Amino acid sequence: MPERQGNPVWRIAVRLRLLFLFAALAVLPYLLSYSQQEIAVLLMINVLLVCSYRLLTLTGEWSLGHVVMMGVGAYASALLAKRLGVPVPVSMLAGGVVAAAGAAILSVPLFRMKGFYFLIGSFAAGEIIRLIWKRFTDPFGGPKGLKRIDAFPDIDVGFLQIDFYEPVNYYFLALIAVSVSLFVLRRIERSRIGLTFHAIHWQDRLAESVGVDTFHYRTLAFVIASFFAGIAGGLYGHYVGAVNPTRFGVDQMVYVLVWTIVGGTATLHGPILGVVVLTVINEIVLRGLGLDTVRPLIYGAILILSVLYLPDGLESLGPKLRARLRRPRRDRPAPAGEQAA
């Protein structure tokens, strides 16, 4: 892999692919209907959510509270903008900071547990936070949540007028925010910190034996992942204009798990594949056939088939196909007629 990265031809090819991808994403909303543009906005937000969740899984820990951390960012951003008059762009970033701070506090009891116990502990912590949102009408709005959340401010500077109430304009705002976030997440993974996350995942005792503070690095992964989940929450809350505890329940967390597992976690684009493919199946195929009410059943079947026949996720299809095409002809099985002869 390092040899490929040092190859100028390979680097040019990667840049051309990225250029083509951004061109396609820039054209995409103009090819969609109004309702599909709204789905595209929510899809962008979900891409950031699953990619931030993947950062936590790099340490080997899987959480059932990541969607709740998205809710922490959404509530914090909404309250800062609605009650204190903080500008929405600033409140979005502050929502991410609040979610990160909440994760830092929760990490003290949670990371005394590992594996299955961490999974259950994160679920319990998330339900406690949701119970607080439901219990206190002031300031969280109780079971009905917060409504009439301030929208992202429009831009009106001379010839430049952008109304972020329009899905197309908010799509590009989300695209920019998500692209910057994914760039940062990728840089973190490729840094020394990211390599330490991988080491803790595969050989945590060996990492501890050479002086790595596994508790510190697991906490760091949890905090960073929660920060970007909080940013996703801010993007969601100020676009929809309302948040409530139900939106950040365990059923939504199950969908995040399915998107991540079906897409794969070996690379950053794995979860993106998962959320894009399953969203297309849900919004185009299931809704088109009138089967959107059975989405949990379909998702469950897809998850089982993925675990059985594609355990490394959709991201493994490309390498498998390339390896099959590059295999020498003599290594391929002969046609049935030749075998009989």
Backbone as numpy.savetxt, mean C-alpha at the origin, in Angstrom:
# Nx Ny Nz CAx CAy CAz Cx Cy Cz
22.83 -9.03 -10.09 22.01 -7.81 -10.09 22.86 -6.54 -10.09
23.93 -6.41 -9.26 24.75 -5.21 -9.32 25.36 -4.99 -10.69
25.74 -6.11 -11.40 26.32 -5.98 -12.72 25.30 -5.36 -13.68
24.05 -5.79 -13.56 23.00 -5.25 -14.43 22.79 -3.78 -14.15
22.81 -3.39 -12.88 22.59 -2.00 -12.53 23.72 -1.12 -13.03
24.92 -1.66 -13.13 26.05 -0.89 -13.64 26.10 -0.83 -15.15
25.27 -1.62 -15.82 25.23 -1.64 -17.27 24.46 -0.44 -17.78
25.10 0.44 -18.60 24.39 1.65 -19.09 23.15 1.31 -19.90
23.22 0.25 -20.70 22.07 -0.13 -21.53 20.89 -0.51 -20.64
21.19 -1.26 -19.59 20.12 -1.68 -18.67 19.51 -0.48 -17.98
20.33 0.49 -17.57 19.82 1.67 -16.88 18.98 2.51 -17.82
19.37 2.63 -19.08 18.57 3.38 -20.05 17.24 2.68 -20.27
17.26 1.35 -20.34 16.02 0.59 -20.54 15.05 0.81 -19.36
15.60 0.85 -18.15 14.76 1.08 -16.97 14.14 2.47 -17.02
14.93 3.46 -17.40 14.41 4.83 -17.47 13.34 4.96 -18.55
13.54 4.27 -19.66 12.53 4.30 -20.72 11.23 3.66 -20.26
11.35 2.57 -19.51 10.14 1.92 -18.97 9.40 2.85 -18.02
10.15 3.52 -17.15 9.52 4.46 -16.22 8.86 5.62 -16.96
9.53 6.11 -18.00 8.96 7.20 -18.79 7.67 6.76 -19.46
7.68 5.56 -20.01 6.48 5.02 -20.65 5.36 4.82 -19.62
5.72 4.34 -18.43 4.73 4.12 -17.38 4.07 5.43 -16.96
4.87 6.48 -16.73 4.31 7.76 -16.32 3.47 8.37 -17.44
3.88 8.17 -18.70 3.08 8.67 -19.82 1.72 7.97 -19.85
1.74 6.65 -19.62 0.48 5.90 -19.60 -0.41 6.34 -18.45
0.19 6.56 -17.27 -0.59 7.00 -16.11 -1.14 8.42 -16.31
-0.43 9.26 -17.07 -0.89 10.61 -17.33 -2.08 10.62 -18.29
-2.09 9.67 -19.21 -3.18 9.60 -20.20 -4.39 8.87 -19.64
-4.16 7.94 -18.72 -5.21 7.04 -18.23 -6.51 7.73 -17.82
-6.49 8.77 -16.96 -7.78 9.33 -16.50 -8.65 9.89 -17.61
-8.04 10.32 -18.71 -8.81 10.89 -19.81 -9.51 9.80 -20.64
-9.16 8.54 -20.39 -9.80 7.43 -21.09 -10.90 6.78 -20.27
-11.14 7.31 -19.07 -12.09 6.72 -18.14 -13.32 7.60 -17.98
-14.41 6.98 -17.55 -15.61 7.73 -17.21 -15.42 8.43 -15.86
-16.39 9.26 -15.48 -16.27 10.02 -14.22 -16.16 9.07 -13.03
-17.02 8.06 -12.98 -16.99 7.11 -11.86 -15.70 6.31 -11.84
-15.20 5.97 -13.03 -13.93 5.24 -13.10 -12.76 6.10 -12.69
-12.85 7.41 -12.94 -11.80 8.33 -12.48 -11.75 8.36 -10.96
-12.92 8.33 -10.32 -12.94 8.28 -8.86 -12.32 6.99 -8.34
-12.58 5.88 -9.03 -11.97 4.60 -8.65 -10.46 4.67 -8.81
-10.00 5.35 -9.88 -8.56 5.49 -10.12 -7.89 6.27 -8.99
-8.57 7.28 -8.45 -8.03 8.05 -7.32 -7.87 7.14 -6.10
-8.92 6.39 -5.79 -8.87 5.49 -4.63 -7.83 4.39 -4.85
-7.67 3.96 -6.09 -6.65 2.95 -6.40 -5.26 3.48 -6.12
-5.00 4.73 -6.48 -3.71 5.35 -6.19 -3.43 5.36 -4.69
-4.45 5.71 -3.91 -4.30 5.76 -2.46 -4.02 4.36 -1.91
-4.72 3.35 -2.44 -4.51 1.97 -1.99 -3.13 1.45 -2.37
-2.58 1.93 -3.49 -1.22 1.54 -3.88 -0.23 1.99 -2.80
-0.38 3.22 -2.33 0.51 3.71 -1.27 0.31 2.91 0.01
-0.95 2.55 0.30 -1.25 1.79 1.52 -0.56 0.43 1.51
-0.67 -0.32 0.40 -0.09 -1.67 0.37 1.43 -1.62 0.29
1.99 -0.61 -0.38 3.45 -0.52 -0.46 4.05 -0.13 0.89
3.35 0.71 1.64 3.83 1.02 2.99 3.72 -0.21 3.89
2.67 -0.99 3.69 2.51 -2.21 4.48 3.63 -3.21 4.19
4.05 -3.26 2.94 5.14 -4.18 2.57 6.42 -3.86 3.32
6.68 -2.57 3.59 7.89 -2.20 4.31 7.94 -2.87 5.68
6.78 -2.96 6.34 6.73 -3.64 7.62 6.99 -5.13 7.48
6.47 -5.73 6.40 6.66 -7.17 6.21 8.12 -7.53 5.92
8.94 -6.55 5.54 10.36 -6.84 5.28 11.05 -7.36 6.53
10.56 -6.98 7.70 11.16 -7.46 8.95 10.59 -8.81 9.37
9.64 -9.33 8.60 9.04 -10.62 8.93 7.78 -10.52 9.75
7.33 -9.31 10.08 6.12 -9.13 10.89 4.95 -8.70 10.02
3.79 -9.32 10.26 2.56 -8.98 9.55 1.57 -8.41 10.56
1.00 -7.27 10.24 0.13 -6.57 11.17 -1.32 -6.62 10.69
-2.24 -6.60 11.65 -3.67 -6.47 11.33 -4.19 -5.08 11.71
-3.27 -4.16 11.94 -3.67 -2.82 12.34 -3.21 -1.73 11.39
-2.72 -2.10 10.21 -2.16 -1.10 9.31 -3.24 -0.15 8.79
-4.41 -0.67 8.49 -5.50 0.19 8.03 -5.92 1.17 9.13
-5.83 0.73 10.38 -6.14 1.64 11.50 -5.13 2.78 11.53
-3.86 2.51 11.23 -2.87 3.58 11.19 -3.18 4.56 10.05
-3.73 4.03 8.96 -4.23 4.91 7.90 -5.34 5.79 8.45
-6.22 5.20 9.26 -7.29 5.96 9.88 -6.78 7.01 10.85
-5.72 6.70 11.58 -5.12 7.69 12.49 -4.67 8.92 11.70
-4.03 8.69 10.56 -3.61 9.81 9.72 -4.79 10.58 9.17
-5.86 9.86 8.77 -7.04 10.52 8.21 -7.74 11.37 9.27
-7.94 10.81 10.47 -8.59 11.56 11.56 -7.75 12.75 11.97
-6.44 12.54 12.13 -5.57 13.63 12.57 -5.57 14.77 11.56
-5.44 14.43 10.28 -5.42 15.46 9.25 -6.75 16.20 9.19
-7.85 15.45 9.30 -9.18 16.06 9.26 -9.40 17.01 10.43
-9.01 16.58 11.64 -9.21 17.41 12.83 -8.34 18.66 12.79
-7.10 18.51 12.34 -6.21 19.67 12.27 -6.75 20.72 11.31
-7.27 20.25 10.17 -7.79 21.19 9.17 -9.14 21.76 9.60
-10.00 20.91 10.17 -11.38 21.30 10.49 -11.47 22.12 11.78
-10.75 21.71 12.80 -10.87 22.37 14.11 -9.84 23.48 14.32
-8.64 23.29 13.81 -7.56 24.26 14.08 -7.22 25.14 12.89
-7.83 24.85 11.74 -7.59 25.69 10.58 -6.22 25.52 9.95
-5.57 24.38 10.19 -4.26 24.11 9.58 -4.45 23.91 8.08
-3.62 24.49 7.23 -3.75 24.26 5.78 -3.71 22.77 5.46
-4.55 22.36 4.53 -4.71 20.93 4.24 -3.39 20.25 3.85
-2.56 20.82 2.98 -1.29 20.15 2.67 -0.44 19.89 3.91
-0.44 20.88 4.83 0.33 20.72 6.07 -0.31 19.68 6.97
-1.65 19.69 7.04 -2.35 18.73 7.89 -2.16 17.30 7.40
-2.04 17.11 6.09 -1.79 15.77 5.55 -0.45 15.23 6.04
0.58 16.07 5.95 1.89 15.65 6.44 1.86 15.43 7.95
1.13 16.31 8.65 1.01 16.16 10.10 0.27 14.87 10.45
-0.71 14.49 9.63 -1.42 13.23 9.85 -0.48 12.04 9.77
0.44 12.09 8.82 1.45 11.04 8.73 2.34 11.01 9.95
2.71 12.18 10.46 3.56 12.26 11.65 2.82 11.71 12.87
1.53 12.04 13.00 0.74 11.53 14.12 0.63 10.01 14.06
0.41 9.47 12.85 0.34 8.02 12.70 1.68 7.37 13.07
2.79 8.01 12.67 4.11 7.48 13.02 4.34 7.53 14.52
3.89 8.63 15.16 4.04 8.74 16.61 3.21 7.68 17.33
2.00 7.44 16.83 1.17 6.38 17.40 1.81 5.02 17.27
2.44 4.78 16.12 3.13 3.50 15.91 4.31 3.36 16.87
5.02 4.45 17.11 6.15 4.40 18.05 5.69 4.03 19.45
4.53 4.56 19.85 3.99 4.24 21.18 3.54 2.78 21.23
2.83 2.33 20.20 2.32 0.96 20.17 3.44 -0.07 20.07
4.57 0.32 19.51 5.66 -0.64 19.31 6.24 -1.14 20.62
6.10 -0.34 21.69 6.67 -0.74 22.98 6.05 -2.06 23.47
4.71 -2.18 23.51 4.17 -3.49 23.90 4.14 -4.50 22.76
3.90 -4.04 21.53 3.69 -4.99 20.43 4.96 -5.77 20.09
6.11 -5.10 20.09 7.32 -5.79 19.67 7.98 -6.58 20.78
7.26 -6.74 21.89 7.64 -7.76 22.85 7.10 -9.12 22.40
6.31 -9.08 21.32 5.74 -10.29 20.75 6.28 -10.47 19.33
6.18 -11.68 18.83 6.65 -11.98 17.48 5.66 -12.91 16.81
5.70 -12.88 15.47 4.91 -13.82 14.69 3.42 -13.71 14.93
2.79 -14.85 15.22 1.34 -14.91 15.41 0.89 -13.99 16.54
1.67 -13.91 17.61 1.28 -13.09 18.75 1.32 -11.61 18.40
2.29 -11.20 17.57 2.31 -9.82 17.09 1.09 -9.53 16.23
0.71 -10.49 15.39 -0.46 -10.34 14.53 -1.72 -10.08 15.37
-1.93 -10.90 16.38 -3.10 -10.75 17.24 -3.01 -9.47 18.06
-1.81 -9.15 18.55 -1.63 -7.92 19.33 -1.93 -6.68 18.51
-1.50 -6.67 17.24 -1.77 -5.51 16.38 -3.27 -5.38 16.11
-3.96 -6.52 15.98 -5.42 -6.48 15.80 -6.09 -5.88 17.03
-5.66 -6.31 18.22 -6.25 -5.79 19.46 -5.99 -4.29 19.61
-4.77 -3.86 19.29 -4.44 -2.44 19.40 -5.29 -1.61 18.44
-5.47 -2.13 17.23 -6.30 -1.42 16.25 -7.74 -1.31 16.70
-8.27 -2.39 17.28 -9.66 -2.35 17.74 -9.84 -1.39 18.91
-8.82 -1.26 19.76 -8.89 -0.28 20.86 -8.97 1.14 20.29
-8.16 1.42 19.29 -8.18 2.75 18.67 -9.54 3.01 18.02
-10.08 2.01 17.32 -11.39 2.19 16.69 -12.50 2.37 17.73
-12.35 1.69 18.86 -13.33 1.84 19.95 -13.31 3.26 20.51
-12.12 3.86 20.60 -12.01 5.25 21.06 -12.72 6.18 20.07
-12.53 5.95 18.77 -13.21 6.77 17.78 -14.73 6.66 17.91
-15.21 5.44 18.16 -16.65 5.23 18.28 -17.21 5.81 19.58
-16.44 5.72 20.63 -16.93 6.10 21.96 -17.04 7.61 22.13
-16.08 8.36 21.61 -16.03 9.80 21.87 -16.57 10.58 20.68
-17.75 11.15 20.89 -18.36 11.98 19.85 -17.55 13.25 19.63
-17.00 13.77 20.71 -16.15 14.94 20.62 -14.72 14.52 21.00
-13.76 14.59 20.10 -13.80 15.28 18.81 -13.98 14.35 17.60
-14.10 13.02 17.82 -14.01 12.07 16.71 -15.33 11.82 15.98
-16.43 12.33 16.49 -17.69 12.18 15.79 -18.44 10.90 16.09
-17.90 10.06 16.97 -18.58 8.84 17.34 -18.68 7.86 16.18
-19.71 6.98 16.18 -19.84 5.98 15.11 -20.01 6.59 13.73
-20.58 7.80 13.65 -20.80 8.44 12.35 -19.53 9.09 11.80
-18.54 9.29 12.65 -17.28 9.85 12.21 -17.34 11.34 11.94
-16.41 11.81 11.15 -16.29 13.23 10.81 -16.80 13.46 9.39
-17.56 14.54 9.22 -18.09 14.88 7.91 -17.69 16.31 7.55
-17.89 16.63 6.28 -17.55 17.97 5.77 -16.10 18.35 6.07
-15.22 17.39 5.81 -13.78 17.64 5.98 -13.31 18.60 4.89
-12.44 19.52 5.27 -11.93 20.50 4.31 -11.29 19.80 3.11
-11.62 20.29 1.91 -11.04 19.74 0.70 -9.65 20.33 0.45
-8.91 19.68 -0.41 -7.60 20.21 -0.78 -7.82 21.54 -1.49
-7.10 22.60 -1.10 -7.37 23.93 -1.67 -7.10 23.99 -3.17
-7.98 24.68 -3.87 -7.81 24.86 -5.31 -6.64 25.79 -5.59
-6.09 25.66 -6.77 -5.00 26.53 -7.21 -5.56 27.51 -8.25
-5.41 28.78 -7.99 -5.89 29.81 -8.91 -4.85 30.92 -8.97
-3.89 30.73 -9.87 -2.80 31.69 -10.02 -2.76 32.13 -11.48
-3.41 33.23 -11.78 -3.40 33.74 -13.14 -4.03 32.77 -14.11
-3.20 32.31 -15.05 -3.69 31.39 -16.08 -3.86 29.96 -15.56
-3.31 29.66 -14.39 -3.36 28.30 -13.84 -4.51 28.19 -12.84
-5.51 27.41 -13.20 -6.66 27.18 -12.33 -6.91 25.67 -12.22
-6.79 25.15 -11.01 -6.96 23.72 -10.78 -7.97 23.52 -9.67
-9.06 22.84 -9.99 -10.11 22.52 -9.02 -9.93 21.06 -8.59
-9.51 20.86 -7.34 -9.23 19.51 -6.87 -10.50 18.73 -6.49
-11.66 19.36 -6.67 -12.91 18.61 -6.52 -13.09 17.65 -7.69
-12.50 18.00 -8.83 -12.58 17.14 -10.00 -11.67 15.92 -9.82
-12.19 14.71 -10.08 -11.37 13.49 -9.89 -10.08 13.48 -10.69
-10.09 14.05 -11.91 -8.88 14.04 -12.73 -7.77 14.83 -12.04
-8.10 16.00 -11.53 -7.09 16.84 -10.87 -6.59 16.19 -9.58
-7.51 15.61 -8.81 -7.08 14.94 -7.58 -6.29 13.69 -7.89
-6.58 13.05 -9.02 -5.81 11.88 -9.45 -4.34 12.25 -9.64
-4.10 13.39 -10.30 -2.71 13.81 -10.53 -2.04 14.22 -9.22
-2.80 14.82 -8.30 -2.24 15.13 -6.99 -1.83 13.85 -6.27
-2.73 12.85 -6.29 -2.41 11.57 -5.65 -1.24 10.88 -6.36
-1.20 10.99 -7.69 -0.11 10.37 -8.45 1.24 10.96 -8.03
1.30 12.27 -7.87 2.55 12.91 -7.46 2.93 12.48 -6.05
1.96 12.52 -5.13 2.24 12.16 -3.73 2.67 10.70 -3.62
1.98 9.82 -4.33 2.31 8.39 -4.27 3.66 8.12 -4.92
3.96 8.78 -6.04 5.24 8.56 -6.72 6.41 8.97 -5.83
6.28 10.13 -5.17 7.34 10.58 -4.25 7.48 9.60 -3.10
6.35 9.15 -2.56 6.40 8.20 -1.43 7.04 6.88 -1.83
6.69 6.37 -3.02 7.28 5.10 -3.47 8.77 5.26 -3.73
9.18 6.42 -4.22 10.61 6.66 -4.42 11.35 6.60 -3.08
10.77 7.24 -2.06 11.40 7.23 -0.73 11.42 5.81 -0.17
10.31 5.07 -0.31 10.25 3.70 0.19 11.29 2.82 -0.50
11.46 3.02 -1.79 12.46 2.23 -2.53 13.87 2.56 -2.07
14.14 3.85 -1.85 15.47 4.24 -1.38 15.75 3.68 0.01
14.73 3.66 0.86 14.91 3.09 2.19 15.23 1.61 2.10
14.50 0.89 1.25 14.73 -0.55 1.14 16.13 -0.85 0.61
16.62 -0.04 -0.30 17.93 -0.29 -0.90 19.07 0.26 -0.05
18.74 0.93 1.03 19.77 1.49 1.90 20.24 0.44 2.91
21.18 0.84 3.74 21.67 -0.06 4.79 20.55 -0.44 5.75
19.65 0.49 6.00 18.52 0.20 6.89 17.64 -0.89 6.30
17.36 -0.77 4.99 16.53 -1.78 4.34 17.18 -3.15 4.34
18.49 -3.19 4.11 19.19 -4.48 4.15 19.13 -5.09 5.55
19.16 -4.24 6.57 19.02 -4.73 7.94 17.63 -5.30 8.18
16.60 -4.65 7.61 15.25 -5.20 7.70 15.20 -6.62 7.14
15.81 -6.82 5.97 15.84 -8.15 5.35 16.59 -9.15 6.24
17.70 -8.71 6.81 18.49 -9.60 7.67 17.69 -10.04 8.89
16.94 -9.11 9.46 16.11 -9.45 10.63 15.02 -10.44 10.24
14.50 -10.28 9.04 13.44 -11.19 8.57 13.96 -12.63 8.48
15.11 -12.79 7.85 15.59 -14.14 7.56 16.44 -14.73 8.68
17.22 -13.91 9.38 18.11 -14.43 10.42 18.16 -13.44 11.58
17.06 -13.36 12.34 17.02 -12.35 13.40 18.01 -12.65 14.52
18.18 -13.92 14.87 19.13 -14.26 15.94 20.57 -14.00 15.51
20.86 -14.29 14.24 22.21 -14.01 13.73 22.45 -12.51 13.72
21.43 -11.73 13.32 21.57 -10.27 13.32 21.82 -9.75 14.73
21.11 -10.30 15.71 21.33 -9.89 17.10 22.73 -10.25 17.57
23.27 -11.37 17.10 24.59 -11.82 17.54 25.71 -10.90 17.06
25.45 -10.14 15.97 26.48 -9.22 15.46 26.17 -7.78 15.88
25.26 -7.61 16.85 25.04 -6.30 17.43 23.88 -5.50 16.88
23.02 -6.12 16.06 21.86 -5.40 15.51 20.75 -5.38 16.56
20.24 -4.21 16.85 19.12 -4.06 17.79 17.83 -4.32 17.02
17.36 -5.56 17.05 16.19 -5.94 16.26 14.93 -5.19 16.69
14.80 -4.93 17.99 13.65 -4.17 18.47 13.64 -2.77 17.85
14.78 -2.14 17.81 14.90 -0.79 17.26 14.53 -0.78 15.78
15.04 -1.74 15.02 14.79 -1.74 13.58 13.36 -2.15 13.25
12.78 -3.07 14.01 11.37 -3.42 13.80 10.48 -2.20 14.09
10.82 -1.48 15.16 10.08 -0.26 15.49 10.21 0.77 14.38
11.41 0.92 13.84 11.65 1.87 12.76 10.81 1.53 11.53
10.78 0.25 11.18 9.96 -0.17 10.03 8.49 0.11 10.27
8.02 -0.15 11.49 6.63 0.09 11.85 6.29 1.57 11.79
7.19 2.41 12.27 6.97 3.86 12.28 6.95 4.41 10.85
7.91 4.01 10.03 7.96 4.51 8.65 6.73 4.05 7.87
6.38 2.77 8.01 5.20 2.24 7.31 3.94 2.98 7.75
3.82 3.28 9.04 2.64 3.97 9.54 2.61 5.42 9.06
3.78 6.04 8.92 3.81 7.41 8.40 3.20 7.48 7.01
3.60 6.57 6.13 3.07 6.60 4.77 1.61 6.13 4.73
1.23 5.24 5.65 -0.19 4.88 5.76 -1.00 6.10 6.19
-0.44 6.91 7.09 -1.11 8.14 7.51 -1.25 9.13 6.37
-0.24 9.22 5.50 -0.33 10.08 4.31 -1.46 9.59 3.42
-1.56 8.27 3.24 -2.65 7.70 2.44 -4.00 8.03 3.06
-4.07 7.99 4.39 -5.30 8.35 5.07 -5.68 9.80 4.84
-4.70 10.70 4.88 -4.96 12.11 4.61 -5.47 12.33 3.20
-4.85 11.67 2.24 -5.31 11.77 0.85 -6.75 11.28 0.72
-7.06 10.20 1.42 -8.41 9.64 1.35 -9.43 10.57 2.01
-9.16 11.02 3.22 -10.11 11.82 3.97 -10.45 13.13 3.29
-9.45 13.81 2.75 -9.70 15.12 2.13 -10.26 14.99 0.73
-10.25 13.79 0.17 -10.90 13.57 -1.12 -12.37 13.17 -0.94
-12.63 12.21 -0.05 -13.99 11.74 0.18 -14.79 12.77 0.98
-14.13 13.49 1.90 -14.80 14.49 2.70 -15.42 13.96 3.98
-15.17 12.67 4.28 -15.72 12.08 5.50 -14.89 10.86 5.88
-14.78 10.61 7.18 -14.13 9.40 7.69 -14.97 8.87 8.84
-14.97 7.56 9.00 -15.68 6.95 10.13 -14.97 5.66 10.52
-15.21 5.17 11.72 -14.47 3.98 12.20 -14.67 2.74 11.34
-15.86 2.60 10.72 -16.14 1.41 9.91 -15.19 1.32 8.71
-14.82 2.46 8.16 -13.96 2.48 6.97 -12.60 1.86 7.25
-12.19 1.83 8.50 -10.85 1.33 8.85 -10.94 0.07 9.71
-11.95 -0.76 9.43 -12.17 -1.99 10.18 -11.33 -3.15 9.67
-11.47 -4.28 10.34 -10.66 -5.46 10.01 -11.01 -6.02 8.64
-12.26 -5.81 8.17 -12.61 -6.31 6.85 -11.80 -5.61 5.76
-11.55 -4.29 5.94 -10.69 -3.57 4.99 -9.24 -4.05 5.10
-8.82 -4.40 6.32 -7.46 -4.90 6.50 -7.28 -6.24 5.80
-8.32 -7.06 5.77 -8.24 -8.34 5.08 -7.99 -8.13 3.59
-8.65 -7.12 3.02 -8.41 -6.82 1.61 -6.96 -6.42 1.36
-6.40 -5.64 2.27 -4.98 -5.25 2.14 -4.09 -6.48 2.17
-4.38 -7.41 3.07 -3.61 -8.65 3.15 -3.72 -9.44 1.85
-4.93 -9.54 1.30 -5.12 -10.29 0.05 -4.36 -9.63 -1.08
-4.46 -8.30 -1.20 -3.73 -7.58 -2.25 -2.23 -7.86 -2.15
-1.71 -7.84 -0.93 -0.27 -8.00 -0.71 0.16 -9.43 -1.01
-0.57 -10.41 -0.52 -0.19 -11.82 -0.71 -0.32 -12.22 -2.16
-1.42 -11.83 -2.81 -1.62 -12.20 -4.22 -0.58 -11.53 -5.10
-0.22 -10.28 -4.80 0.78 -9.59 -5.60 2.20 -10.07 -5.34
2.49 -10.40 -4.07 3.84 -10.81 -3.70 4.57 -9.69 -2.98
5.55 -10.07 -2.17 6.28 -9.07 -1.36 7.78 -9.05 -1.65
8.24 -9.79 -2.64 9.68 -9.83 -2.92 10.19 -8.50 -3.47
9.35 -7.80 -4.23 9.74 -6.52 -4.81 8.65 -5.49 -4.53
8.96 -4.23 -4.78 8.02 -3.16 -4.51 6.81 -3.22 -5.43
7.02 -3.72 -6.65 5.89 -3.73 -7.58 4.95 -4.91 -7.37
5.31 -5.84 -6.48 4.43 -6.96 -6.22 3.08 -6.55 -5.65
3.06 -5.83 -4.50 1.78 -5.37 -3.97 1.01 -4.47 -4.93
1.73 -3.70 -5.74 1.05 -2.84 -6.72 0.29 -3.70 -7.72
0.92 -4.77 -8.20 0.24 -5.69 -9.11 -1.00 -6.28 -8.45
-0.86 -6.68 -7.19 -1.98 -7.27 -6.48 -3.18 -6.34 -6.38
-2.95 -5.10 -5.94 -4.06 -4.18 -5.75 -4.66 -3.75 -7.09
-3.83 -3.58 -8.12 -4.35 -3.16 -9.43 -5.19 -4.28 -10.05
-4.65 -5.50 -10.09 -5.36 -6.61 -10.72 -6.67 -6.90 -10.00
-6.65 -6.96 -8.67 -7.87 -7.29 -7.94 -8.88 -6.15 -7.98
-8.42 -4.91 -8.05 -9.35 -3.79 -8.20 -10.02 -3.82 -9.56
-9.26 -4.14 -10.60 -9.84 -4.26 -11.94 -10.87 -5.40 -11.96
-10.53 -6.53 -11.35 -11.48 -7.65 -11.29 -12.76 -7.23 -10.57
-12.60 -6.50 -9.47 -13.77 -6.11 -8.68 -14.63 -5.06 -9.39
-13.97 -4.01 -9.88 -14.72 -2.87 -10.41 -15.22 -3.08 -11.83
-14.56 -3.89 -12.61 -14.96 -4.08 -14.01 -15.69 -5.41 -14.20
-15.06 -6.50 -13.72 -15.64 -7.83 -13.96 -16.82 -8.08 -13.03
-16.60 -7.99 -11.72 -17.66 -8.34 -10.77 -18.84 -7.37 -10.84
-18.55 -6.07 -10.91 -19.65 -5.11 -11.01 -20.36 -5.23 -12.34
-19.61 -5.52 -13.40 -20.23 -5.69 -14.71 -21.17 -6.89 -14.76
-20.84 -7.94 -14.01 -21.69 -9.13 -13.95 -22.71 -9.08 -12.82
-22.69 -7.99 -12.05 -23.61 -7.88 -10.93 -23.25 -8.78 -9.77
-21.97 -9.10 -9.63 -21.51 -10.01 -8.57 -20.69 -9.30 -7.50
-20.79 -7.97 -7.42 -19.96 -7.24 -6.47 -20.30 -7.59 -5.02
-21.50 -8.12 -4.76 -21.86 -8.50 -3.39 -21.13 -9.75 -2.91
-20.60 -10.53 -3.85 -19.88 -11.76 -3.47 -18.38 -11.55 -3.55
-17.94 -10.30 -3.45 -16.50 -10.01 -3.53 -15.69 -10.78 -2.49
-16.13 -10.88 -1.22 -15.34 -11.66 -0.26 -15.14 -13.11 -0.69
-16.18 -13.72 -1.28 -16.07 -15.10 -1.75 -15.05 -15.21 -2.89
-15.13 -14.29 -3.85 -14.20 -14.31 -4.98 -12.78 -14.05 -4.51
-12.61 -13.09 -3.60 -11.28 -12.79 -3.08 -10.71 -14.00 -2.33
-11.57 -14.67 -1.57 -11.11 -15.86 -0.84 -10.64 -16.95 -1.78
-11.39 -17.16 -2.87 -11.01 -18.18 -3.85 -9.69 -17.80 -4.53
-9.53 -16.50 -4.88 -8.29 -16.05 -5.51 -7.11 -16.23 -4.56
-7.32 -15.93 -3.28 -6.24 -16.08 -2.30 -5.82 -17.54 -2.17
-6.77 -18.46 -2.10 -6.45 -19.88 -1.98 -5.70 -20.37 -3.21
-6.19 -20.01 -4.40 -5.52 -20.43 -5.63 -4.11 -19.84 -5.73
-3.97 -18.60 -5.27 -2.65 -17.97 -5.31 -1.66 -18.68 -4.39
-2.10 -19.01 -3.18 -1.22 -19.69 -2.23 -0.84 -21.08 -2.74
-1.79 -21.76 -3.38 -1.53 -23.12 -3.86 -0.65 -23.16 -5.10
-0.96 -22.31 -6.07 -0.31 -22.41 -7.37 0.63 -21.25 -7.70
0.58 -20.17 -6.92 1.47 -19.04 -7.18 1.91 -18.46 -5.84
2.65 -19.25 -5.05 2.99 -18.82 -3.68 3.85 -17.56 -3.62
4.59 -17.26 -4.68 5.41 -16.06 -4.70 4.69 -14.85 -5.27
3.42 -15.00 -5.58 2.61 -13.88 -6.04 2.69 -13.64 -7.54
1.90 -12.67 -7.99 1.86 -12.34 -9.41 3.20 -11.84 -9.93
4.01 -11.25 -9.04 5.29 -10.73 -9.48 6.24 -11.82 -9.96
5.97 -13.08 -9.57 6.84 -14.19 -9.98 6.51 -14.70 -11.38
5.39 -14.25 -11.97 5.01 -14.74 -13.29 6.02 -14.31 -14.36
6.47 -13.05 -14.29 7.42 -12.55 -15.28 8.73 -13.32 -15.30
9.42 -13.46 -14.15 10.67 -14.24 -14.14 10.47 -15.69 -14.57
9.36 -16.30 -14.17 9.11 -17.70 -14.57 8.93 -17.81 -16.07
8.21 -16.87 -16.66 7.99 -16.90 -18.10 9.29 -16.66 -18.85
10.10 -15.70 -18.38 11.38 -15.44 -19.04 12.31 -16.64 -18.94
12.33 -17.28 -17.78 13.19 -18.46 -17.61 12.74 -19.59 -18.53
11.43 -19.73 -18.71 10.93 -20.78 -19.58 11.28 -20.51 -21.04
11.21 -19.24 -21.46 11.52 -18.89 -22.84 13.01 -18.99 -23.13
13.84 -18.74 -22.09 15.28 -18.77 -22.30 15.87 -20.17 -22.15
15.08 -21.14 -21.70 15.58 -22.48 -21.50 15.97 -23.09 -22.84
17.16 -23.68 -22.95 17.58 -24.28 -24.22 16.56 -25.30 -24.72
16.47 -25.43 -26.02 15.48 -26.30 -26.64 15.65 -27.75 -26.20
16.91 -28.18 -26.03 17.15 -29.58 -25.67 16.64 -29.90 -24.26
16.48 -28.84 -23.42 15.99 -29.05 -22.08 14.47 -29.08 -22.00
13.82 -28.67 -23.13 12.38 -28.65 -23.12 11.83 -30.03 -23.45
10.67 -30.40 -22.91 10.10 -31.70 -23.23 9.72 -31.79 -24.69
9.99 -32.94 -25.31 9.69 -33.14 -26.72 8.20 -33.27 -26.94
7.69 -32.88 -28.11 6.27 -33.07 -28.41 5.87 -34.54 -28.30
4.57 -34.78 -28.09 4.10 -36.13 -27.87 4.40 -37.05 -29.04
4.30 -36.52 -30.29 4.57 -37.34 -31.47 6.00 -37.81 -31.53
6.94 -36.92 -31.17 8.36 -37.28 -31.21 8.68 -38.30 -30.11
8.02 -38.16 -28.95 8.27 -39.11 -27.88 7.82 -40.51 -28.29
6.66 -40.58 -29.00 6.15 -41.88 -29.43 7.07 -42.51 -30.47
7.64 -41.66 -31.35 8.55 -42.20 -32.38 9.83 -42.72 -31.74
